[in-house]
Amino acid sequence: MTAPIDLSHQSSFTANYRTHRNLPPLAGLCSFAQAERPGLSVDQSVRRLKRHHYVLRRIHGILTARITAEPIYELKMAWSHQAWLCAEQVSALRARVGEMREPPLGLDKVPHEGLALVFDELQAAPRDLLLLGLYEIVLPALLGTMADHAANAHPLADQPTVRLMRIAQLDLEALHHYGRNAISSLVSGDQRAAAQPALSLLRQAIAAASGLDGTSTAGADMPLPARLHSAQPWQYDPRPQRDERFPDPYNMGVNAEVFLYDPKQPAEAKVLMMYYKRLREIDVPEMMASIITQTPDKPWGYYRDMSRQLWDESRHAMMGEVGFTSAGIDWPNQVAVNFTWSLGLNTQLTPKERHAVLYFIEQGLMPKTGKRHEWETATMAGNPLAATFQDFDWADEVLHARVGRDWYVSDMPSPHEAVAYGDACWSKVLMNWERWRSEGFTQHSNWWTGAYTQYCELHGKTPDPTAAQFAVSYESIRADLRDLSLASG
């Protein structure tokens, strides 16, 4: 028979126990008193992780689907960033659940119909309600449940989960901060008042789901409220929209690629044209959002990688914005940033065909006539900011080529056929140059002359005659490097 434990001796030992030379105990994770509390079980922790996962995956999908048809440029960029952050956290949550449970993991199951209702409503909501519902109700609740999870998980036994919650909170605090500022800028008092019934629905649905993490008892027996905005099935809008700073979005009057690869054009002027190319990359997230939204049932890694590439393309657009502002160029009035590429692909091609075109164009950016040439041009121009932007733009394309190989080329018979298919799909897209002009959408004006003149005047430069007289459009030359590379090689 085992001798009974001497509790008095154990208590004395515990009270006097010290680490060597009073070093922080337990790798600095917590005190012994904290470690002696049992904390959440594996099952309890996994149930919460699955709830967090569902919430973040739905937020990722909603923000991604909003990018294309959202007119406000800053929201397109912010939602590109926030969708990627959510994708990263979803990936981490999936990995942690997989560490603690054998498959099937059940990560694609809806935890509660109340949560489904919350996100169906946000998906179908107008912008003001999305801002209020996401940033004033859902994100604060999610931050609270993650903090509670971290506080109640065992700090030693479940340390990877505690770390994951803390990292996720850093990203979500950034989302919450941006959202509060966006609401202050965009949502009026009248809009807030009108949104109250819909916001009340969100609160009731969360309560009926026992909170976002499933642990609350308040309201758990409540029936679900009737649907409002999601009463009719939500439909994705693939047509890109732009705000008033993009007054001529059909303008294809300046062919940036021809200018950049003309050896007679001066490097300093080419930097300005590269800023245009970067800012014009707004159309890539507009197009990629359509691929992600309209391509269901892929492995999660597909959505994670595509969301990263989408965010990179948004970063590139903002690099162009920073470049123009640093150069003093009034780009909303002097530069016609178009959306014809995203409009054409989104409305004329299937998601797979769009991805094929994206991959085909990326392949033209990898040789020395592509991103390397742009970086060398910025360096030659003696512009450190442009050189930094082009350096990282070039680096990003290395990752994007890998994403294309993993998720597009792998579904094709061969890499050669993958490129040829992309070329053929791109050739199918009709840009309607003449119709847009004849119907009054645009005159395809040559905005370059005014922008370049403004730059030279601001910086005390004498305009280079070759640059000032540039007047090649996209009327008969499409926006990739195929013809240029063929001509040079």
KANORNOR-V741923 format. One record per residue. SS is DSSP state (A for helix, B for strand, O for the rest). Layout:
ss->SS
ss->SS
//
This chain:
ss->O
ss->O
ss->O
ss->O
ss->O
ss->O
ss->A
ss->A
ss->A
ss->A
ss->A
ss->A
ss->A
ss->A
ss->A
ss->A
ss->O
ss->O
ss->O
ss->A
ss->A
ss->A
ss->O
ss->O
ss->O
ss->A
ss->A
ss->A
ss->O
ss->O
ss->O
ss->A
ss->A
ss->A
ss->A
ss->O
ss->O
ss->O
ss->O
ss->O
ss->O
ss->A
ss->A
ss->A
ss->A
ss->A
ss->A
ss->A
ss->A
ss->A
ss->A
ss->A
ss->A
ss->A
ss->A
ss->A
ss->A
ss->A
ss->A
ss->A
ss->A
ss->A
ss->A
ss->A
ss->A
ss->A
ss->O
ss->O
ss->O
ss->O
ss->O
ss->O
ss->A
ss->A
ss->A
ss->A
ss->A
ss->A
ss->A
ss->A
ss->A
ss->A
ss->A
ss->A
ss->A
ss->A
ss->A
ss->A
ss->A
ss->A
ss->A
ss->A
ss->A
ss->A
ss->A
ss->A
ss->A
ss->A
ss->A
ss->A
ss->O
ss->O
ss->O
ss->O
ss->O
ss->O
ss->O
ss->O
ss->O
ss->O
ss->O
ss->O
ss->A
ss->A
ss->A
ss->A
ss->A
ss->A
ss->A
ss->A
ss->A
ss->A
ss->A
ss->A
ss->O
ss->O
ss->A
ss->A
ss->A
ss->A
ss->A
ss->A
ss->A
ss->A
ss->A
ss->A
ss->A
ss->A
ss->A
ss->A
ss->A
ss->A
ss->A
ss->A
ss->A
ss->A
ss->A
ss->A
ss->A
ss->A
ss->A
ss->A
ss->O
ss->O
ss->O
ss->O
ss->O
ss->O
ss->A
ss->A
ss->A
ss->A
ss->A
ss->A
ss->A
ss->A
ss->A
ss->A
ss->A
ss->A
ss->A
ss->A
ss->A
ss->A
ss->A
ss->A
ss->A
ss->A
ss->A
ss->A
ss->A
ss->A
ss->A
ss->A
ss->A
ss->A
ss->O
ss->O
ss->A
ss->A
ss->A
ss->A
ss->A
ss->A
ss->O
ss->A
ss->A
ss->A
ss->A
ss->A
ss->A
ss->A
ss->A
ss->A
ss->A
ss->A
ss->A
ss->A
ss->O
ss->O
ss->O
ss->O
ss->O
ss->O
ss->O
ss->O
ss->O
ss->O
ss->O
ss->O
ss->O
ss->O
ss->O
ss->O
ss->O
ss->O
ss->O
ss->O
ss->O
ss->O
ss->O
ss->O
ss->O
ss->O
ss->O
ss->O
ss->O
ss->O
ss->O
ss->O
ss->O
ss->O
ss->O
ss->O
ss->O
ss->O
ss->O
ss->O
ss->O
ss->O
ss->O
ss->O
ss->O
ss->O
ss->O
ss->A
ss->A
ss->A
ss->A
ss->A
ss->O
ss->O
ss->O
ss->O
ss->O
ss->O
ss->A
ss->A
ss->A
ss->A
ss->A
ss->A
ss->A
ss->A
ss->A
ss->A
ss->A
ss->A
ss->A
ss->A
ss->O
ss->A
ss->A
ss->A
ss->A
ss->A
ss->A
ss->A
ss->A
ss->A
ss->A
ss->A
ss->A
ss->O
ss->O
ss->O
ss->O
ss->O
ss->O
ss->A
ss->A
ss->A
ss->A
ss->A
ss->A
ss->A
ss->A
ss->A
ss->A
ss->A
ss->A
ss->A
ss->A
ss->A
ss->A
ss->A
ss->A
ss->A
ss->A
ss->A
ss->A
ss->A
ss->A
ss->A
ss->A
ss->A
ss->A
ss->O
ss->O
ss->O
ss->A
ss->A
ss->A
ss->A
ss->O
ss->O
ss->O
ss->O
ss->O
ss->A
ss->A
ss->A
ss->A
ss->A
ss->A
ss->A
ss->A
ss->A
ss->O
ss->O
ss->A
ss->A
ss->A
ss->A
ss->A
ss->A
ss->A
ss->A
ss->A
ss->A
ss->A
ss->A
ss->A
ss->A
ss->A
ss->A
ss->O
ss->O
ss->O
ss->O
ss->A
ss->A
ss->A
ss->A
ss->A
ss->A
ss->A
ss->A
ss->A
ss->A
ss->O
ss->O
ss->O
ss->A
ss->A
ss->A
ss->A
ss->A
ss->A
ss->A
ss->A
ss->A
ss->A
ss->A
ss->A
ss->A
ss->A
ss->A
ss->A
ss->A
ss->A
ss->A
ss->A
ss->A
ss->A
ss->A
ss->A
ss->O
ss->A
ss->A
ss->A
ss->O
ss->O
ss->O
ss->A
ss->A
ss->A
ss->A
ss->A
ss->A
ss->A
ss->A
ss->A
ss->A
ss->A
ss->A
ss->A
ss->A
ss->O
ss->O
ss->O
ss->O
ss->A
ss->A
ss->A
ss->A
ss->A
ss->A
ss->O
ss->O
ss->O
ss->O
ss->O
ss->O
ss->O
ss->O
ss->O
ss->A
ss->A
ss->A
ss->A
ss->A
ss->A
ss->A
ss->A
ss->A
ss->A
ss->A
ss->O
ss->O
ss->O
ss->O
ss->O
ss->O
ss->A
ss->A
ss->A
ss->A
ss->O
ss->O
ss->O
ss->O
ss->O
ss->O
ss->O
ss->O
ss->O
ss->O
ss->O
ss->O
ss->O
ss->A
ss->A
ss->A
ss->A
ss->A
ss->A
ss->A
ss->O
//
